[in-house]
Amino acid sequence: MTTLETQRQYPASPAAVFAAIKDPARLARWWGPAGFSNQFEVFEFEAGGRWVFTMISPDGTRYPNESLFKQIDKDRRVVIEHVAHPHFVLTITLEMVDGGTLLKWQQAFTDPAVAEAFRAIAAPANEQNLDRLDAELANG
């Protein structure tokens, strides 16, 4: 198993950060790398629920995605299994810290070769994703 990790501190409460995750309209605004947009087809935000959506790149390329919400702990943690290629489990953890929330983002790949191939794309994309969350929290 190979895990790609990043973290970010936000000047918002864990409840405020969680609210930007659980609301599909808000999540669609910030999910993905810079310039991408999303079309959600299914969004069942509950343990065992499905999340089916298409990410659309700035050049119009469409990337179908399908995930399952494996665990949801209100204001604390969301575990998402990405069942489309590439397969991984994303754990988003929210910890209250002085001045706001520390968000930990851990993408665990079962196949180390897939993780290494995806690392060059995922590392900057994850940072851009968290930049977009920062903007959503500022506007939300």
Beta strands, then each sheet from edge to edge (+ up, - down):
strand 1: 2-10
strand 2: 37-43
strand 3: 50-56
strand 4: 62-73
strand 5: 77-82
strand 6: 88-97
strand 7: 100-109
sheet 1: 1+ 7- 6+ 5- 4+ 3- 2+
end
